[in-house]
Amino acid sequence: MKKILYIVAAAAAVAACGTKNATQPEGMGQLSLTAVQEGAYATKANDVLGDFVVDITRPSDGWTKHYDRYIDIPQTISLGSGEYTLTVASPEYRDAGWDLPYYKGSADFTIRVDELTPVNVTATLQNMKVSFVLTESFKSELTSYTIVVTNAASWDAADAGERSLTWSSATGDVEQTAGYFSVAPLRVKVDGYRAVDNSETHSELMIADVAAKDHHVITLDARVTGLVNGVSITIDPSVNDRESNVEVPGWDEVPVDGGDEPGEEPGDEPGDEPGDNPQPSTAPTMTWEANPDFARMAIREGMDVNITITAPEGIADFVIDVDSNILGPVLASPSFGGTTNTDGTVRMDLINNAKMVSVLGGMGVPTGDSLADQKEVVFSLSSLVPMILDYGPAQGSEHTFTLKVTDNKNQSLEKAIVFYVE
């Protein structure tokens, strides 16, 4: 349901008597406010137009008039002739809050003697909504979990506490509870315990492509990766859906021939509500024809590890973090030039690491210009992964490759692939 909040102001000017002074412009008028409300609203003050705060300002001399609640405004307000700005906003604003949408809008108007001036103000959603979808696998594999979302600059920032919200399995309403955040890049952290052995699992995601009115629907999925390493949690940014029912159009304008109506999005048909035909996501995706579910795979000669990476905005960065007690040291050696992360994994930067690009490119692994700015690449690890067998690995040992792709709009996708020795 689209939520549209309107305040309609009519300024009726009448002749005034008295002397001209600094606080009383020559000629008086009256401002009459009327509310028009469309859509379904909750009972919280932030959704009820009658509880919105209203400010009238006169920029020429800084004169202001404030009303704590729209419902308390008198039918007419005497104003001197001149230029004004009318602003309406939800009464409560926080950088992070439960069920706390924040609406705001403003419009300039002029009071003229003996003229009627209508003014329309649309209060649009200024913050972002975040909600979660949990797959059946996630709910069955994890006995308990917590999800923390913040829009602070980092987890350790001084204001991280007041800019964060936590969802928990203990409440039982994760999928029914939405959080609202001021517009800034989102960080998502998931910590959970596996049902079968209570082992811990952790995952993080950064969502940099954000804007007001966005509804980030984040799907959490869990896959079994063995009794030792527990489960890996995949947070897939490609399912972020900026829902059309959160979009709030602006006030009516005269359409230009050949153009879209104000508030329409590309793809809307005549008669559609703005945003009824949202454009598809351009975030990166990965598909693996030989293993569509990216399930745990045995290492064999001639194995098929050909993954199609699609990035409509073009690939900007592509790295692989390798967690392997056998292949890791090899990749970190001077021969390959990989770098060791703080958690002990070894990073393969396939675009910016010149040594890595040169060596792996000769092994048939797409690197460098074969990845940079490409919109679709068939990425192959078919020759690299079987190298593990050459070093006599222990039976049952696991080797994890975490693929991380970021496009030119800073949209990212991360996939962890677990290989094991039979």
N, C-alpha and C positions, 0 to 999 in steps of 0.2 A: 504494500500500500504506500503510494507516494505521500509524503508529508509536506504540505505547503502552508506556510504561515504568512498571512498578509496583514498589513496595517494600511488602511486607506485614510489619508488625511486631506481634508478640504479646507483651504484657507480663504475665508471671506473677509475682504477688506472694507472698512467703513471709515468715513471722515472723522478725524479726531480734532479735539480742541486742546489748548495748552501750549506751552512754549517748548521749543526744541532744546534738548539737552543731551549730554553724553550717553545716558542710559536709556533715553526714550526717543527713538527715531521719529522723524516727522511723518504723520499719518499712521493710523492704527488699523489693525485687522484682527480677525479672529480665526483661530485654528480649530477645526472640528475633526475629531478622530473617530473612525469607525473601523471595527475589526471584521475581517472576512476570514473564516477558518475552513480549510478543506482537508479531508483525510481523517484517519483514525488516530486518536491521541490517548496516551496513558494519563493517569491522574497525577503523576509527578509534575512539580512546578516547571521543570525544564521542557515539558511537552505541552503545557497548558498556556495558551496565549494570554489569558487573563492575568497570569502571574509574571509575565515578562516585564523587564525594566525598560523604561522609555526615557530617552534624553533628547532635548531640543537645544541646539546650540546656534549662536549667531557669531560666525567667525570674525566679523568686522571689529567687534569689541570684546570678544570672549564671554559674552553673556550666555548663561546656561540655565536650563530648567530640567530637573530630574524627578521622575516618578518611580517609586519602588515597584508598583504594580500597574499594569495597563488598566486593569479593571477599576482602579481608583481615579483615573483621569476624568476631570469634569467634561461636560459635553462641549464646551467652548473654552478656548484659552486666548486671552487678549495678547496680541503681539504687535510690535511696531513694524512698519514696513521695512523690508530689507531681505537679505539672503540668509537662509537657515539650512541646517542639516538635522534631519530626524533619524535617530538610531534606536533600534529595538533589539533586545538580546535576551537569551535565557538568563534567569536570575543567578545560576550557579555555574562556575567554570572551574574545572580541574584538569591537570595534564593527564590524569588517569582516574577513571571512576566507573563503577558498575552502573549500567543502565542510565547513563548520564549524557545523552546527546546535547550538544551545545549549538544553538541557533543564533544567528546574528545577521542584521541587514541594516542598510542606511540609504537615504536618498536626500538630495538637495532640493530645496524649493524656495520660491520667492513670494513674499507677501507684498502685494501692490494695492494701492488705494482703489476701491470700487471694482476690484476684480476677484473672480473665484478661481482658485488654483488647486486642482486635484493632485494629490501625491500618492504614489503607490510604493510601498516598501515590502520587499520579500525577505524574510529571515531564512537563510539557508543553513544547512548543516556545515559547521566549521571544523568538526573533528572527524575521527575515523572510528569505525566499528570493527571489533575483532571477535570472531566466534570460531568454534571448533567442531569438526566432524570426526568421530572416532570409528575406525573400521572394526568389524567383528573380530578380526585377528588381534588388533590392539587391545580390545577389551578382554579377550580370552587369555592372551599371553601374559598380561600384567595384572598382578593382584592389587597394586597400588601405584600411584604416580602423582606427580605435581607438574604443572605447566606454569611457567612464569613468563610474562611478556612485559617488556619495558621499552620506552622510547627515550630513555636517558642516553647520554653519549657513550656510556660503557656501564658494565655491571657494577663497577666500583665507584661510579660517579657519586658526588656528594648528595645529589638529589635523586638517586636511583630509587630510593624507598618510596618517595611520593609520586614517582612516575611509573610505578610497576603495579601489576595485578597478578594474583596467583589463583589458578584453577586447581582443584584437587579431587581425586577419586573419593575422598572422604565425604564430600558434600553430595555426591551422587547426581549432580545437575550440571555437569561440565558442558554438555551440548545445548542446554537450555539457557545458559548464562552468557550474556554478551558484555564485553568491556568496551569502553570508549577512551580514545587517546588523542591528545593534540597531535598535530601533523609533524612527525619527525620519523626517521628510520626506526623500524621495529626490530627488536631482538627477542627471539623465542628460545626458551630453554626447557627441555623435558627431562625429568629424572623419574625412573621407575624401577620396580622390582618384578622379576619374572615369577610366574605362578609355580613352575615346576621345581625350582631350586632357590628361589629368593635372591638370585644374583642381580646385581645392579646393572642398569643400562642408562646411557646419557646421550643426548643429542642437542644440537643448537642450530639455529637458522637466523640469518640476517635478511630482512626485507627492506631494501633501500628505495624501491620505487613506490612512493606513497603520496597521497594527495587528500585534500578535504573531500568528504562524501564517500570515500572508499569503504567498502565492506570487505575485509580480508577474512575469507572463509578458509581456515587452515585444516587440512585433513591429516590426521595422524594414523600411521600404519605401523605394524610390528611384524617382523619376520623371524622365524626360528633360525638361529645360526649355530646351533650345537649346544651341548650341555655345559661346555666350559665357558664359552664367551657369551652365553645368554642370548638376548635378542638385540637386534639393532632397530632403532626407531627412525623412520623416514618421514621428514616433514617436507612435503612437496609444494613448493611455491607456485607450480604451474596451475594449481587448482584455485589460486586466489581469484575470487569472483567479485568484481566491483558491481554489486547488484543494482539493477536499475531502480528498484523501489526505494533506494536511499537518495537518488538524485532529486534535487529540488530545483525546478526551473525558475528563471528570473521573471521580472514583470514583463507584460506584453509590450512588444515593439512592432512597428510597421515593417512587415517583411519586404525584403528586396527581391524583385523578380529574378527568378532563376536560382535563388538561394534557399537554404533551409530556414524553417521557422525558428525564431529565437528559442533556445533551449533544446532543439532537436540535435540528435547525434547522427553522424554518417550512417546510412542504412535504414533510418526511420522512414516509414511510408506515410503518406498523407493520412491524417486521422489517428495515427498512433500517438500514444503518450510519449513524451521525450524519454529516450533511453529504453523503450520497449524492445529494441533490437540491438542489444549491446554488441560491440565488436569482439571477436574472439581474442583470447589471451595471446600475447606475443612472447611470453616467457619461454625459456629453453625447455626442451623435453628430451628424454632418452628412451629408445626402444631397442629391444634385443630379441630378434626373431627366434633365435635358437633357445632362448630362455626368457619368455615374456614376463615372468614374475620376478626376475633377477634372483632366483633361488640359489642356495648354496650349491656349488658345482665341483665335481671331482676333477683333478688335474690329470690331463692325458695328452699325449702327443696327438696333434691334428685336431685339437678341440676348437670349437667355434665360439670365439669371443669377439664377435663383430657387432658393435653397438652403434646405432644410428643416432646422431645428435642433431637435433633441429633447433636452430636459433634464428628466428625471423629477423631479429635486430642485428645479427652478426655477432660472432664470438669475439670477446675482448680478452678473456683470460681462461686458461684451462690447465688445471693442476691435478695430480693424482698423489694422494698420501698412501704410502705402502706400509702396512703393518705385517712384517714378515721377518722372522729371525734368520732366514736364509737369504732372501732376495734383498732385504733392506740394506745390509752391509755392502752388498755388491753395488747397489745403486748409489750408495753414499761414497764409494771409492772414487779416486781421481779419474778413473777411466770413464765413469758416467757423470760425475759432477753433481749428484743429487745433494740436497741439504737436509739435515736432521732437525726435525721439529722438537719442541720442548717435551712432547709426550713420547718421544722415542721413535715415532714413525718417520719415514723418509719421504720428502717431497720431490716429485718430478714436475718441474715447471716446463711444460711442453711448448711454450711460446717464447718466454723471455730468457730461459737458461740456454745460452748458445752451445755449451758442451753437450747438454742433454739433447738438444735439438739435433745436433750433428750425429751423435751416436745412435740414438733411437730411430732417427730418420732413415739410417742405413739398414735398420732391422725391419722396415716396413710399417713402423708405427707413425701415424700422421703427426707431424710437428710443425712448428714455425708457420710459414706462409700457407701450409696446407690446412691450418686451423684458423689463423687470424682472419677475422672479418668474414669467415665462411658462414653461410646460412644453413647448410646441411653437410654433414661429414659422416662417413662410415668409419668409425674409430675402431681399430683392431688391436687387441692384446693377445691374439692367437699365437704369436711367436714368442712373446715375452713371458707369459705365465708358465708355459712348459719348461722354461729354463730352471725352474725350482727343482724339477726332478733330477737335474744334472748334479745336484749337490747332496744327494742322498738324504732327503728329508725324512723325519720320523713319520711313521704311519699314523694317520689321524690328525696330523698337524694342520693348522689352519693359517691362511694367508689372505689378508683383507686389502682390497684396493678400493679406496674411496675417491670417486671421480667428482670433481667440482668444476662446473662450467659457469662463467659469468658473461653476459652479453653486453653490448655497447650502451644499453640503458640501465646497466647495473642490476639487472634481474639475474638471479642465480639459481642453480639447481645442484643438488648433491645426491649421489647414489653410492651406496657401499655394496661392494661385491665380495663375497666370501668364497674362496677356493680351498679345497682340502685334499690331502694326500690319502689315497685308498690304502 
